[in-house]
Amino acid sequence: MINIFLFLAFMFAATFIFGRLIEKLKVPWIFGALLLGFLLSVKNPFAQIVSSDAFGFLADLGLYLLLFVIGFEIDLKAIFKEGKFIIKSTLFIILFEALFGSILIHYFFGLSWLISAIVALSFATVGEAILIPILDEFKLLKTSLGRAIIGVGTLDDAFEIFTLVLAVLVIGAGSNHFSVFHVVSSLLILLALTFTFQLFGKETKTFKFFNVETLFFFSLIILFFFIGVGEYAEAASLGALFAGISLKTYLPEKRYKSIAGIVKAICYGFFAPIFFLDVGMNMNMSYLLTAPGIILVVVLVTFVAKLVASYIAAHKHFGFNDSMLLGVGLSVRFSTSMVIVKILLDSGVITNELFSIIIASSAIFTFVIPILFSHLLVKWHLSKQ
């Protein structure tokens, strides 16, 4: 009988093979684990292993480390420095798509307006990291279009934080162990700790001369302390995110880069693939096969909403072609929306059917948008140069 170690060996090998194949489509290799999860959701000979507490713990660590890395990459100073055009465009584009997404989810799945809005907001956020290699390949990172895409993708991090906070509050309110005192006090402690790190986020002689291993050990202490405090408010995921944000501003820049490299290697090299595999295995493939029309509606409504919003926000600044390119680029999804809907699923806030629709739609966007964006860049943007 196969044990968990042999299963992990099989999982990482399959993820590596799938990942190398999909990288040719400009899709992040880690989605290979999601594809493997899709396959195992249909027929899973390893059901006993993936339902074990050990595997569940590893998947949870993958979720927390992903949020920790997301927090590590959020640059609050850069968010506050964005120009008026980027700020107005981000607000309009994200909220415009979220509005139509909320209406769709509310009437299709019968959820409350609040839950529909949370899911729609998480789905409307941008996975700009997927587009950076494409923009770099075509030497567009420093152009006005490239700066707009990266700017909106950076500023929408604020929406990701807001959406996660909303999700945590809803989950906490619906918990059987809900305690106003515990929830409020835990969230206040997290906010106070984050603010303290922000306030005293200056290079000190002590941190300058600490070696990387010691600083990494310190980072783990902060991560698990924040997660532990968050647990009291059913907000462990928020604790992981705030831990990353806090350390980003507290560590000296040179040390931060070293620690970030180690954290990303551990996260994406081990724990995140397990999380993405778990996401894929939670898909209800039998439902998806009977409801392809719903997936198509979700994809079309959200994509058209993003295009229309981008045109309204940017056509005077860019013209038709580049405003459409902006909308296409901003339609790419990545890990944040998956993390939030997985948290909502695990907490019983959303159904497995809605979760499956959102993940399937995200996968379609992740695979299609890089190809479409590259094609349109050549046809519309580069042909003018």
DOROMAR-412336 format. One record per residue (C-alpha): residue in three letters; x, y, z. Coordinates in steps of 0.5 Angstrom, whole numbers, plus 500, padded with zeros to 3 digits. Layout:
ALAXYZ/...
This chain:
MET500500500/ILE503507498/ASN505512504/ILE505519504/PHE512520502/LEU511516496/PHE505520494/LEU509526495/ALA514524491/PHE509522485/MET506529486/PHE512533485/ALA514529479/ALA507530476/THR507537478/PHE514538475/ILE512534468/PHE506538468/GLY509545470/ARG514544464/LEU509543459/ILE504549461/GLU510554462/LYS511553454/LEU504557454/LYS507562459/VAL503559465/PRO506559471/TRP509552472/ILE506551479/PHE499550476/GLY501543474/ALA499541481/LEU492544480/LEU492540473/LEU494534477/GLY488536483/PHE483536477/LEU485529475/LEU485526482/SER478529483/VAL475525478/LYS478518480/ASN483519486/PRO486512488/PHE490516494/ALA483518498/GLN486515504/ILE492519504/VAL489526502/SER484526507/SER489525513/ASP491530518/ALA498530516/PHE496532508/GLY491537511/PHE496540515/LEU501541509/ALA496544505/ASP494549511/LEU501551511/GLY501552504/LEU495557504/TYR499560510/LEU505561506/LEU502563500/LEU499569504/PHE505570507/VAL509571501/ILE503575498/GLY504580504/PHE512580503/GLU511582496/ILE505588498/ASP509594498/LEU505599501/LYS509605500/ALA508604492/ILE501603493/PHE500610496/LYS505613491/GLU501611485/GLY498617481/LYS491619480/PHE490616473/ILE492609476/ILE488610483/LYS482612479/SER483606474/THR484601479/LEU478603483/PHE473603477/ILE475597474/ILE475593480/LEU469595483/PHE465595476/GLU467588475/ALA466586482/LEU459589481/PHE457585475/GLY460579479/SER456580485/ILE449580481/LEU451574477/ILE453570484/HIS447572488/TYR442570482/PHE445564480/PHE447561487/GLY442564491/LEU448567496/SER447573500/TRP449580497/LEU455580502/ILE458573500/SER457575493/ALA461581493/ILE466578497/VAL467572492/ALA466577486/LEU472582489/SER476576490/PHE475574483/ALA476581480/THR483582483/VAL489581478/GLY495576478/GLU499581474/ALA506577476/ILE504572470/LEU504578465/ILE511581468/PRO515576464/ILE511578457/LEU511585458/ASP519584460/GLU520580453/PHE517585449/LYS520591453/LEU514594455/LEU515594462/LYS517602462/THR512604457/SER505607459/LEU501601458/GLY506597462/ARG506601468/ALA499602468/ILE498594468/ILE503593474/GLY500600477/VAL493597477/GLY496590479/THR500593485/LEU494598487/ASP489592487/ASP493589493/ALA489593497/PHE483590495/GLU486583496/ILE487585504/PHE480588504/THR477582501/LEU481577506/VAL479582512/LEU471581510/ALA472574509/VAL475573516/LEU470577519/VAL464573516/ILE467567517/GLY468569525/ALA461571525/GLY458564523/SER463560527/ASN460556533/HIS466558537/PHE464566535/SER466571541/VAL466578540/PHE471579545/HIS476574542/VAL475576535/VAL475584536/SER481583541/SER485578536/LEU484583530/LEU486589534/ILE492585536/LEU494583529/LEU493591527/ALA497593533/LEU503589531/THR503590524/PHE502598525/THR508597530/PHE512594525/GLN511599520/LEU512605525/PHE519602527/GLY521599520/LYS528602520/GLU534599519/THR538597525/LYS545595527/THR543589530/PHE539587524/LYS544589519/PHE549584522/PHE545578523/ASN546572518/VAL541570514/GLU539564517/THR538567524/LEU533572520/PHE529567517/PHE529563524/PHE526570526/SER521571520/LEU518564522/ILE517566529/ILE513572527/LEU509568522/PHE507563527/PHE506568532/PHE501572528/ILE498566525/GLY497563532/VAL494570534/GLY489570528/GLU487563530/TYR483566536/ALA479570531/GLU478565526/ALA483569522/ALA489565522/SER490567514/LEU489574516/GLY495573521/ALA499570515/LEU498576511/PHE500581516/ALA506577518/GLY509578511/ILE507585510/SER510587517/LEU516583516/LYS517587509/THR517594512/TYR521592518/LEU527588515/PRO533591512/GLU532592504/LYS539587503/ARG536582508/TYR529582506/LYS531580499/SER535574502/ILE529572506/ALA524573501/GLY528568496/ILE528563502/VAL521564503/LYS519563496/ALA523557495/ILE520554501/CYS513556499/TYR513555492/GLY518549492/PHE514545497/PHE508547500/ALA504551495/PRO504545490/ILE501541496/PHE496547497/PHE494547489/LEU493540489/ASP488540495/VAL485546491/GLY484542485/MET482535488/ASN476539492/MET473541485/ASN466538483/MET468535476/SER461531475/TYR458538477/LEU462542472/LEU461537466/THR453538467/ALA454546468/PRO459548462/GLY454554461/ILE455557467/ILE462557467/LEU462560460/VAL457565463/VAL462567469/VAL468567464/LEU464572459/VAL461576464/THR467578468/PHE471578462/VAL467583458/ALA466587465/LYS473588465/LEU474590458/VAL468595458/ALA471598465/SER478599462/TYR475602456/ILE471607460/ALA477608465/ALA483609460/HIS481610453/LYS482618453/HIS489616456/PHE491610451/GLY486610445/PHE482604444/ASN487598442/ASP491600448/SER485600453/MET483594451/LEU490591452/LEU489594459/GLY483590460/VAL485583457/GLY492584461/LEU488585468/SER483579466/VAL489574468/ARG488571475/PHE493567480/SER493565487/THR490570491/SER483569489/MET484561489/VAL486562497/ILE480566499/VAL475562496/LYS478556499/ILE478559505/LEU471560504/LEU469553502/ASP473550508/SER469555513/GLY462552509/VAL461560507/ILE460558500/THR458551496/ASN463546493/GLU459548486/LEU461555486/PHE468554489/SER469549483/ILE466554478/ILE470560480/ILE477555480/ALA475553473/SER474560471/SER480562474/ALA484556470/ILE481558464/PHE483565464/THR490563467/PHE491559461/VAL488563455/ILE490570457/PRO497570457/ILE496567450/LEU491572448/PHE495578451/SER501576447/HIS498576440/LEU494582441/LEU501586443/VAL504584437/LYS498585433/TRP496592436/HIS501595440/LEU508593437/SER505594430/LYS505601431/GLN512602433/
